[in-house]
Amino acid sequence: MRLRREPAIEIKTPAQIARMYAAGQVVARTLAALADAVRPGVATAELDSIAEREIRSAGAVPSFLGYFDYPASICASVNQQVVHGIPSHGQRLRAGDIISIDCGAILDGWHGDAAISVGVGEIDPADQALLDACEASMWAGIAQAVAGRRLGDISNAVERSVRGSGDYGLIREYTGHGIGTEMHMEPAVRNYGPPGQGPRLLTGMALAIEPMITRGGREVAELEDGWTVVSVDGSRAAHFEHTVAVTADGPWVLTALEGATSAAAERAGVRLSGRDPRTSATVGTRAEDRLATRAAPGGDGDVG
């Protein structure tokens, strides 16, 4: 009988989590700059230029640029584009649009990954409700990133939040993921499923939790560019993401801008904080980082 080997989940030391926090803050500051730059008439390629400048000025490297030949530093997905939209000089934002911006950065070998969805000027109240529902589901999932719980508890919380917010299409083909020394790692973090399943969450795990929903059906298709994913029925979509560390004191949102507050996070019971005093005291050397890394048993699931 052949025993199936479970995929490994990277476990980080406090020093490594501190390095991930530094990478996450590069992403957070970049997304803040991009949100400020969103306005009618701006080309998505201009947003990409801002992102690359912000990331590199912080001494980091864009995670996305060149990743499987992806040609940009961010994904900019407008309206019915769900995820992986390629920035373009020909795509200019119009009043009433909604746009999701996904951004990643590598700093000292550690990754941060996050996404926001924002309106361009005044938007349809139904679109704002879509954005609010997607963000709320992300925070509901983050609230379950607690040592001792199961990965499926995160997935189930996201799904229950979406279902409780309205008749939205919950995308299944794309998932969240583990993150650390690579951008996409085990485990896949689904946005649906029963609670109490999958690997047990351990202190030192880091996860990117990222729901995607639409105002219509959940069916999606990839365009001929090999990247852009759109809703089949043309309905508008939203996408939110944060990188979260599982700590002894609960979830630590590494890509939440230091000092920022979030009513949506508070409603989900997630406390935002800046540097963890146990990890900010020392970040260790790169050699120590390598020596400290170990693995834990993984679980099933498709990588998104």
SEZATI-256571 format. One record per residue: x negated, y negated, z of N, C-alpha, C, O in turn; residue number from 1; residue in one letter. Coordinates in steps of 0.05 Angstrom, whole numbers. Atoms other than C-alpha are relative to their C-alpha. Example, Ala and Ser with C-alpha at 12.3 -4.5 7.8 and 13.67 -1.06 7.14 Angstrom:
BEGIN
nx,ny,nz,cax,cay,caz,cx,cy,cz,ox,oy,oz,nr,rest
-18,24,0,-246,90,156,-18,-24,0,-39,-24,13,1,A
16,24,-1,-273,21,143,15,-22,14,5,-44,18,2,S
***
This chain:
BEGIN
nx,ny,nz,cax,cay,caz,cx,cy,cz,ox,oy,oz,nr,rest
-17,24,0,0,0,0,-18,-25,0,-37,-27,16,1,M
16,25,1,-27,-69,-18,15,-20,17,38,-25,13,2,R
-11,22,-17,-16,-123,34,-4,-26,-15,-25,-32,-25,3,L
1,26,14,1,-191,5,-15,-20,18,-7,-25,41,4,R
15,21,-15,-49,-244,28,15,-27,-3,20,-36,-25,5,R
-14,25,1,-14,-308,47,-20,-22,-7,-43,-21,0,6,E
18,23,6,-42,-373,19,-8,-15,25,7,-16,45,7,P
11,13,-23,-85,-413,67,10,-29,1,12,-42,-19,8,A
-7,28,-5,-63,-479,98,-23,-12,15,-32,-2,35,9,I
23,13,-12,-119,-527,114,8,-13,27,28,-27,29,10,E
-4,12,-27,-123,-547,188,-22,-20,4,-46,-14,0,11,I
20,22,-4,-157,-613,204,-6,-4,29,11,0,47,12,K
8,9,-27,-195,-635,265,10,-28,4,18,-42,-15,13,T
-7,29,-4,-178,-702,298,-17,-19,-16,-7,-39,-26,14,P
17,18,16,-238,-733,263,9,0,-29,8,-21,-42,15,A
-9,-1,28,-212,-709,196,26,-14,-4,31,-27,-25,16,Q
-26,14,1,-142,-735,210,-5,-30,-1,8,-45,-14,17,I
8,28,0,-175,-802,225,-9,-9,-28,-2,-31,-37,18,A
8,7,27,-207,-801,156,24,-1,-19,25,-18,-37,19,R
-25,1,16,-140,-784,125,16,-25,5,28,-36,-13,20,M
-15,25,-7,-109,-843,162,-13,-23,-16,2,-40,-26,21,Y
13,22,15,-161,-889,130,7,1,-29,13,-20,-41,22,A
-9,-3,28,-144,-861,61,29,-8,-3,37,-21,-22,23,A
-29,7,1,-70,-868,77,5,-30,2,24,-40,-11,24,G
-4,29,-2,-78,-941,95,-8,-14,-26,4,-35,-33,25,Q
6,10,27,-110,-954,27,26,2,-17,33,-17,-31,26,V
-25,-4,15,-47,-925,-4,22,-18,10,36,-30,-7,27,V
-21,17,-11,-1,-963,43,-4,-29,-9,16,-42,-16,28,A
5,28,9,-34,-1030,27,4,-4,-30,14,-25,-38,29,R
-4,1,29,-33,-1015,-47,30,-1,-6,39,-17,-23,30,T
-29,0,5,42,-998,-46,13,-26,9,32,-35,-4,31,L
-11,26,-8,56,-1062,-7,-6,-21,-21,12,-38,-27,32,A
6,19,21,20,-1102,-60,17,4,-25,26,-15,-38,33,A
-16,-6,24,58,-1067,-115,29,-8,4,42,-18,-14,34,L
-27,8,-6,125,-1078,-81,4,-30,-3,24,-39,-13,35,A
0,29,2,109,-1152,-78,-1,-9,-30,10,-30,-37,36,D
4,8,29,92,-1152,-153,24,8,-17,25,0,-40,37,A
-23,-9,16,157,-1119,-176,19,-23,-4,29,-35,15,38,V
-18,21,7,199,-1170,-212,7,2,-29,-7,15,-44,39,R
-7,-1,28,235,-1179,-278,-22,-10,-18,-34,-31,-12,40,P
20,8,19,188,-1183,-337,-28,12,4,-44,11,-14,41,G
25,-12,-5,130,-1146,-305,-2,27,-14,17,43,-13,42,V
4,-26,14,102,-1088,-347,-10,20,21,-25,13,39,43,A
9,-20,-19,91,-1023,-310,-30,4,-2,-43,12,18,44,T
29,-2,2,20,-1023,-338,-14,-22,17,-36,-17,27,45,A
11,20,-17,8,-1088,-300,0,9,29,-19,4,44,46,E
0,-12,-27,29,-1053,-236,-23,20,3,-35,21,25,47,L
22,-20,-1,-21,-998,-252,-27,-14,3,-44,-5,18,48,D
25,15,-2,-77,-1050,-260,-3,-10,29,-25,-10,40,49,S
1,10,-28,-59,-1080,-192,-8,23,18,-25,19,36,50,I
6,-23,-18,-61,-1011,-160,-29,8,-2,-42,13,19,51,A
29,-8,2,-129,-992,-188,-18,-20,13,-37,-13,26,52,E
17,20,-12,-158,-1058,-167,1,1,31,-20,0,44,53,R
-2,-1,-29,-131,-1052,-96,-14,25,11,-28,23,32,54,E
13,-25,-9,-155,-980,-89,-30,-2,-1,-44,5,19,55,I
30,1,3,-225,-992,-115,-12,-21,18,-34,-18,28,56,R
11,21,-18,-233,-1056,-75,-3,9,29,-18,-2,44,57,S
2,-12,-27,-223,-1014,-12,-21,21,1,-24,34,22,58,A
21,-21,0,-280,-968,-32,10,28,-5,-4,47,-1,59,G
-13,-26,5,-232,-913,-52,2,5,-30,-6,-12,-47,60,A
-3,-8,29,-217,-877,-118,29,9,-4,40,22,13,61,V
-28,-9,5,-148,-867,-149,1,30,-3,-14,42,-18,62,P
-3,-30,2,-125,-795,-139,11,8,-27,3,30,-37,63,S
-15,-8,23,-82,-794,-200,-16,-2,-26,-13,15,-44,64,F
14,6,25,-128,-823,-253,-18,23,-8,-37,30,6,65,L
16,-22,10,-156,-765,-294,9,27,11,-2,47,3,66,G
-9,-25,-12,-119,-712,-253,16,15,-21,37,7,-29,67,Y
-11,-15,23,-103,-660,-306,4,-19,-24,24,-16,-38,68,F
0,19,22,-118,-717,-355,23,-21,2,29,-34,-17,69,D
-20,22,-3,-64,-763,-326,-14,-26,-4,-36,-31,6,70,Y
15,23,9,-80,-831,-355,2,-25,17,-6,-47,8,71,P
-4,24,-16,-63,-879,-298,-5,5,29,-9,27,38,72,A
5,-1,-29,-72,-895,-224,25,4,16,24,12,39,73,S
-26,-4,-14,2,-893,-206,19,14,-19,14,15,-43,74,I
-24,-8,16,66,-861,-230,21,-21,4,27,-29,26,75,C
-20,21,-1,118,-914,-247,24,10,-15,25,11,-40,76,A
-23,-14,11,186,-882,-258,24,-19,2,33,-25,25,77,S
-21,20,1,243,-929,-279,27,12,-6,29,28,-25,78,V
-28,-8,4,317,-916,-273,4,30,-1,2,44,20,79,N
-6,-29,1,332,-846,-299,-26,17,0,-24,42,0,80,Q
25,-15,-3,258,-827,-296,-3,7,30,-3,-10,47,81,Q
-1,-10,-27,253,-784,-234,-28,-2,13,-31,-11,35,82,V
27,-1,-11,178,-776,-225,-20,2,-24,-13,10,-46,83,V
23,-3,19,110,-778,-262,2,-18,-24,-9,-12,-45,84,H
-1,19,22,128,-837,-306,-27,-13,-5,-39,-23,14,85,G
26,12,7,66,-863,-343,3,-30,-4,20,-39,-20,86,I
-1,29,4,55,-938,-337,-6,-8,-29,-22,5,-43,87,P
2,8,28,61,-975,-403,2,-30,-3,17,-43,12,88,S
-3,29,6,51,-1045,-431,27,-5,-13,37,-28,-12,89,H
-25,4,14,115,-1034,-470,25,3,18,47,-4,9,90,G
-23,-2,-18,159,-1020,-410,-1,-22,20,-17,-23,39,91,Q
-2,23,-18,178,-1085,-376,25,3,17,46,10,7,92,R
-22,-3,-19,222,-1086,-315,21,-22,-6,14,-44,-14,93,L
-22,18,3,290,-1118,-321,16,-3,26,16,16,42,94,R
-16,3,-24,335,-1147,-267,21,22,1,34,28,-19,95,A
-19,-21,-3,377,-1092,-239,-11,28,-2,2,48,5,96,G
14,-26,2,327,-1036,-253,-7,10,28,-7,-6,47,97,D
13,-11,-23,302,-990,-199,-25,15,-9,-25,27,-31,98,I
25,-12,7,231,-964,-199,-12,15,24,-12,5,46,99,I
15,-14,-20,195,-910,-160,-30,-2,-7,-37,1,-31,100,S
29,3,4,120,-920,-151,-14,20,18,-11,19,42,101,I
15,-21,-15,77,-861,-130,-29,-6,-3,-40,-11,-24,102,D
27,9,-1,6,-875,-109,-17,19,17,-8,28,38,103,C
18,-17,-16,-53,-834,-85,-29,-12,0,-36,-24,-20,104,G
27,9,-1,-124,-851,-63,-17,20,15,-8,34,33,105,A
20,-17,-13,-187,-813,-43,-20,-18,13,-32,-36,0,106,I
20,15,-15,-232,-843,11,-17,19,16,-7,34,33,107,L
19,-18,-14,-294,-806,35,9,29,-2,5,44,17,108,D
-8,-28,5,-266,-742,5,27,9,11,34,32,8,109,G
-26,-6,-12,-198,-746,39,22,-15,-15,19,-38,-24,110,W
-22,10,16,-131,-758,5,22,-13,16,29,-4,38,111,H
-25,11,-9,-71,-802,19,19,-1,-24,10,-6,-46,112,G
-19,-1,22,-7,-798,-22,27,-10,10,37,0,31,113,D
-26,11,-8,58,-838,-17,15,-12,-23,3,-18,-44,114,A
-17,11,21,116,-864,-58,22,-17,12,32,-11,34,115,A
-23,17,-7,168,-919,-53,18,-3,-24,9,0,-47,116,I
-19,8,21,230,-936,-93,11,-27,7,20,-31,30,117,S
-10,27,-5,251,-1009,-99,17,-10,-23,15,0,-45,118,V
-16,12,20,301,-1051,-136,-15,-24,-13,-32,-36,0,119,G
11,23,14,282,-1104,-188,21,-22,2,41,-22,-12,120,V
-20,20,-4,318,-1166,-164,24,12,14,22,31,29,121,G
-24,-10,-12,390,-1156,-144,9,25,-15,10,25,-40,122,E
-8,-25,12,414,-1085,-157,28,8,7,39,-2,27,123,I
-26,-11,-5,479,-1047,-160,1,12,28,-17,26,36,124,D
-2,-12,-27,503,-1029,-89,-2,30,0,-12,42,18,125,P
2,-29,1,509,-957,-112,-29,9,-4,-37,30,6,126,A
29,-6,2,435,-958,-131,-14,-4,26,-31,11,34,127,D
12,4,-26,417,-987,-64,7,22,19,-9,31,35,128,Q
-8,-23,-17,457,-932,-30,-17,25,-7,-24,41,10,129,A
17,-22,9,417,-882,-72,-28,-2,13,-38,18,24,130,L
26,4,-12,351,-912,-48,1,6,30,-17,19,41,131,L
-2,-4,-29,375,-913,24,3,30,7,-9,39,27,132,D
-4,-29,-5,398,-840,21,-26,16,-3,-31,34,13,133,A
25,-15,5,332,-816,-8,-20,-6,23,-33,12,33,134,C
19,6,-21,290,-854,43,9,13,27,-8,23,41,135,E
-9,-12,-25,334,-830,101,-6,30,1,-14,41,22,136,A
6,-28,1,324,-758,78,-29,6,5,-36,26,17,137,S
29,-3,-5,249,-767,78,-6,-2,30,-20,15,40,138,M
5,3,-28,249,-792,149,12,23,16,1,31,37,139,W
-12,-23,-14,296,-735,170,-19,23,-1,-22,38,18,140,A
20,-21,3,244,-687,143,-25,-5,17,-35,14,30,141,G
24,7,-16,186,-723,176,5,5,30,-13,14,44,142,I
-7,-4,-28,222,-719,243,-4,29,9,-7,35,33,143,A
3,-29,-6,216,-643,239,-29,9,-2,-35,33,3,144,Q
28,-7,3,140,-644,228,-13,1,28,-30,-15,34,145,A
7,-2,-28,129,-621,299,-13,28,4,-2,48,-5,146,V
13,-25,-5,81,-567,323,19,20,13,33,13,32,147,A
-17,-21,-10,117,-502,336,25,5,-16,37,27,-15,148,G
-23,-4,18,173,-513,286,-9,13,-26,-33,18,-30,149,R
6,-13,25,177,-480,218,1,-19,-23,15,-40,-22,150,R
0,17,24,164,-510,150,28,-3,-11,36,-25,-20,151,L
-28,1,10,236,-493,131,17,-20,16,38,-28,5,152,G
-15,20,-15,260,-540,186,-2,-27,-13,17,-43,-13,153,D
3,25,15,232,-598,146,18,1,-24,33,-18,-29,154,I
-16,-3,24,264,-573,82,30,-3,6,44,-17,-9,155,S
-28,0,-7,331,-562,115,10,-28,9,32,-36,2,156,N
-7,27,-9,331,-631,148,3,-19,-23,22,-35,-23,157,A
-3,17,24,319,-665,81,26,6,-14,41,-12,-20,158,V
-24,-7,15,375,-626,48,25,-9,16,43,-21,4,159,E
-24,7,-16,425,-638,105,4,-30,-1,27,-40,-2,160,R
-2,29,1,409,-713,104,12,-9,-27,29,-26,-28,161,S
-10,8,26,420,-718,29,30,7,-3,46,-9,-12,162,V
-28,-8,2,485,-678,32,18,-17,17,41,-23,9,163,R
-17,17,-18,510,-722,89,2,-28,-10,20,-43,0,164,G
-1,28,10,496,-786,50,19,-3,-24,27,-26,-29,165,S
-18,3,23,539,-771,-11,-4,22,-20,-18,42,-15,166,G
1,-20,21,546,-732,-75,-24,-5,-18,-21,-15,-41,167,D
24,5,15,474,-736,-99,-12,26,-10,-8,47,1,168,Y
15,-23,11,433,-690,-143,-27,3,14,-43,-16,12,169,G
26,-4,-14,376,-661,-101,-18,17,-18,-12,40,-23,170,L
18,-13,19,318,-643,-146,-14,23,14,-25,20,36,171,I
12,-24,-11,291,-573,-134,-26,7,-13,-43,21,-1,172,R
23,-9,16,238,-565,-188,-26,-12,10,-48,-2,5,173,E
24,14,-9,189,-613,-154,1,-2,31,22,-8,42,174,Y
1,-2,-29,167,-608,-81,-22,-17,12,-39,-28,-3,175,T
23,11,-14,123,-638,-29,-22,21,2,-20,42,-10,176,G
23,-17,0,57,-606,-12,-19,-5,23,-17,-26,36,177,H
22,5,-18,-1,-597,35,-20,-19,-13,-20,-22,-37,178,G
18,20,10,-55,-649,29,-24,-3,19,-21,3,43,179,I
23,3,-17,-125,-662,55,-25,-5,-17,-29,-27,-27,180,G
23,2,17,-190,-648,18,7,1,-29,-9,-4,-47,181,T
-11,1,27,-147,-640,-44,27,-14,1,39,-15,23,182,E
-26,14,0,-84,-677,-66,23,20,3,41,15,19,183,M
-21,-20,-1,-42,-615,-77,-11,26,12,-28,38,-1,184,H
9,-24,-14,-52,-558,-28,24,16,10,47,6,8,185,M
-21,-15,-14,-12,-504,6,7,-14,26,-11,-26,39,186,E
-22,-15,12,42,-503,29,17,-19,-18,15,-43,-16,187,P
-20,15,13,96,-525,-19,21,-8,20,30,9,35,188,A
-20,10,-19,145,-568,20,26,-6,-16,30,-27,-27,189,V
-25,3,14,214,-557,-10,19,-20,13,16,-26,37,190,R
-20,19,-10,271,-606,-2,27,12,4,47,-2,5,191,N
-25,-15,-4,323,-553,9,-6,27,13,-29,36,12,192,Y
4,-27,-11,333,-487,44,9,3,29,14,-17,42,193,G
-9,-5,-27,352,-455,110,-22,-7,20,-46,-6,13,194,P
20,6,-20,318,-474,175,-13,26,11,-3,48,6,195,P
12,-23,-14,272,-429,215,-16,19,-17,-23,40,-8,196,G
16,-17,17,234,-401,156,-26,-12,-8,-31,-36,-3,197,Q
26,10,8,164,-407,128,-20,-1,22,-14,7,45,198,G
21,0,-21,99,-417,165,6,-18,23,21,-38,21,199,P
-3,17,-24,98,-444,235,-18,-25,-3,-41,-22,-11,200,R
16,24,2,74,-516,238,-20,-1,23,-12,4,46,201,L
21,0,-20,8,-524,275,-13,-28,0,-14,-42,-20,202,L
15,25,-2,-29,-585,301,-23,0,-19,-39,20,-20,203,T
22,2,19,-77,-608,248,9,4,-29,-7,-1,-47,204,G
-11,-2,27,-33,-593,188,6,-28,-11,14,-46,5,205,M
-8,25,12,-21,-650,139,17,6,-24,10,23,-41,206,A
-20,-6,21,39,-651,92,9,-26,-14,11,-47,-1,207,L
-13,22,14,65,-697,38,29,8,-4,36,27,-18,208,A
-29,-5,1,141,-699,46,12,-20,-19,10,-44,-16,209,I
-9,18,21,176,-726,-16,25,9,-14,24,24,-34,210,E
-25,-6,13,249,-719,-33,4,-17,-25,-5,-39,-27,211,P
-8,14,24,275,-738,-102,30,6,-5,38,30,-5,212,M
-29,-4,4,350,-748,-115,10,-18,-23,-4,-37,-30,213,I
-12,16,21,395,-775,-170,29,-7,8,40,5,27,214,T
-28,7,-4,464,-808,-172,18,20,-14,43,19,-11,215,R
-16,-19,14,487,-750,-216,-8,29,6,-9,37,29,216,G
7,-28,-3,466,-678,-228,-29,3,7,-45,-16,5,217,G
27,-5,-8,402,-645,-205,-18,10,-23,-42,14,-19,218,R
16,-11,22,380,-620,-274,-19,-22,-10,-12,-45,-14,219,E
20,18,10,316,-652,-300,-14,13,-24,-12,37,-29,220,V
15,-9,24,273,-647,-363,-25,-17,-2,-26,-40,6,221,A
25,14,4,202,-665,-380,-2,-10,-29,5,4,-47,222,E
2,12,26,190,-712,-438,-24,10,-15,-41,25,-4,223,L
21,-10,17,143,-699,-496,-28,-10,8,-48,2,0,224,E
27,9,-9,87,-739,-462,-12,20,19,-36,17,27,225,D
11,-21,-18,79,-678,-417,-1,-8,29,-11,7,46,226,G
0,10,-28,89,-719,-353,27,-9,10,37,0,30,227,W
-24,14,-10,151,-761,-348,24,19,3,31,33,-16,228,T
-23,-17,-6,209,-724,-315,25,-18,2,24,-38,17,229,V
-24,16,0,279,-752,-327,24,17,8,24,42,6,230,V
-25,-14,-6,349,-734,-304,14,7,-27,15,-10,-45,231,S
-12,-8,25,385,-695,-359,25,-16,-6,30,-22,-30,232,V
-25,15,5,450,-733,-350,-4,-30,-1,15,-45,-4,233,D
6,28,2,415,-801,-351,6,-16,26,4,-40,26,234,G
-6,14,-25,433,-817,-279,-26,-10,13,-47,1,10,235,S
23,12,-12,387,-861,-239,-10,17,24,4,32,36,236,R
13,-18,-20,337,-830,-190,-15,-17,20,-22,-40,15,237,A
17,12,-21,299,-846,-126,-19,20,10,-14,44,8,238,A
22,-17,-9,235,-818,-97,-14,-15,23,-23,-37,19,239,H
15,11,-22,203,-831,-29,-19,22,9,-14,46,8,240,F
21,-19,-9,140,-799,0,-17,-12,22,-24,-36,20,241,E
21,7,-19,94,-803,60,-17,24,6,-9,47,4,242,H
18,-21,-10,33,-764,82,2,0,31,-1,-21,43,243,T
-6,-3,-29,45,-738,153,-19,21,12,-22,42,1,244,V
16,-20,-15,-1,-704,203,16,11,23,31,-4,36,245,A
-12,-12,-24,25,-655,254,-19,-3,23,-42,8,21,246,V
18,4,-23,-4,-676,321,14,11,25,37,17,25,247,T
-12,-9,-25,6,-655,393,21,-19,11,38,-11,27,248,A
-19,20,-8,46,-719,402,23,-4,-20,38,-23,-18,249,D
-20,3,20,91,-708,342,-11,-9,-26,-35,-10,-30,250,G
9,8,26,88,-731,270,-14,-27,0,-4,-46,12,251,P
14,25,3,37,-784,253,1,-7,-30,-11,8,-46,252,W
-4,8,28,55,-820,188,-25,-15,-9,-28,-39,-4,253,V
26,11,6,-14,-833,158,2,-22,-22,-16,-39,-23,254,L
-2,20,21,11,-874,99,20,-22,6,28,-38,-11,255,T
-17,22,-9,57,-920,139,-19,-23,7,-39,-20,21,256,A
18,23,-4,25,-990,138,-3,-6,29,17,-9,44,257,L
5,6,-28,-8,-1005,204,15,-25,9,12,-46,-4,258,E
-15,23,-10,37,-1051,245,28,-3,-12,43,-20,-3,259,G
-26,2,13,98,-1040,200,21,13,18,15,30,34,260,A
-23,-13,-13,167,-1023,227,19,10,-21,19,1,-44,261,T
-20,-11,19,223,-983,194,25,8,15,24,25,33,262,S
-25,-7,-12,295,-982,215,8,28,-7,20,43,9,263,A
-7,-27,8,304,-918,175,-15,21,16,-4,41,23,264,A
16,-18,-17,247,-885,213,12,2,28,14,23,40,265,A
-11,1,-27,277,-907,279,26,16,2,30,30,22,266,E
-25,-15,-1,345,-879,262,-5,30,-1,11,45,11,267,R
6,-28,1,312,-812,248,-16,9,25,-21,33,28,268,A
15,-7,-24,275,-814,314,-30,2,-4,-44,14,12,269,G
29,0,5,206,-824,283,-13,-26,10,-4,-47,2,270,V
14,24,-11,160,-871,320,-25,-5,-17,-42,12,-20,271,R
23,8,15,111,-908,276,-21,-12,18,-14,-27,36,272,L
21,11,-16,44,-923,305,-25,-3,-17,-26,8,-39,273,S
24,4,15,-24,-945,283,-20,22,7,-12,46,6,274,G
20,-21,-5,-88,-909,301,6,16,25,13,5,46,275,R
-2,-17,-23,-83,-850,346,-25,-3,17,-47,1,7,276,D
24,5,-16,-130,-866,405,-19,23,2,-43,20,6,277,P
17,-23,-2,-156,-795,406,-16,5,-25,-37,18,-24,278,R
15,-5,25,-178,-797,333,-15,-25,-8,-34,-23,-24,279,T
13,24,8,-199,-870,326,-27,-4,14,-43,-20,4,280,S
25,4,-15,-255,-865,377,-24,9,-16,-45,-4,-15,281,A
22,-10,16,-298,-825,329,11,14,-24,30,29,-22,282,T
-9,-14,24,-290,-802,258,-20,21,-8,-15,36,-28,283,V
18,-22,6,-350,-756,258,-16,-6,-25,-12,-26,-39,284,G
15,1,24,-399,-744,202,13,17,-21,29,34,-15,285,T
-11,-16,21,-383,-714,135,-8,30,4,7,48,-2,286,R
9,-28,-6,-424,-652,155,18,12,21,26,36,19,287,A
-18,-10,-21,-381,-645,218,27,6,-12,40,26,-4,288,E
-25,-5,13,-319,-651,174,1,27,-13,20,42,-10,289,D
0,-26,14,-340,-592,132,-1,23,19,13,43,15,290,R
3,-22,-19,-359,-549,191,26,5,16,32,27,24,291,L
-23,-3,-17,-294,-563,228,24,12,-14,43,21,-1,292,A
-24,-9,15,-246,-543,172,4,30,4,-15,46,1,293,T
-7,-28,-1,-210,-477,182,27,3,-13,39,-16,-22,294,R
-25,-6,15,-148,-444,153,20,14,18,12,28,37,295,A
-22,-15,-14,-81,-418,178,16,14,-21,16,7,-44,296,A
-17,-14,19,-33,-369,146,20,-19,-13,31,-36,1,297,P
-19,16,15,11,-400,93,27,13,-2,33,32,13,298,G
-26,-11,4,80,-385,67,7,0,-29,-10,-8,-46,299,G
-7,-1,29,118,-376,3,10,-27,-9,14,-45,6,300,D
-10,25,11,141,-430,-44,-16,-8,-24,-39,-1,-27,301,G
12,10,24,126,-462,-110,-13,-27,5,-2,-43,20,302,D
13,26,-4,77,-520,-112,11,-19,-20,15,-14,-44,303,V
-12,20,17,107,-584,-139,-21,-19,-11,-14,-37,-26,304,G
***
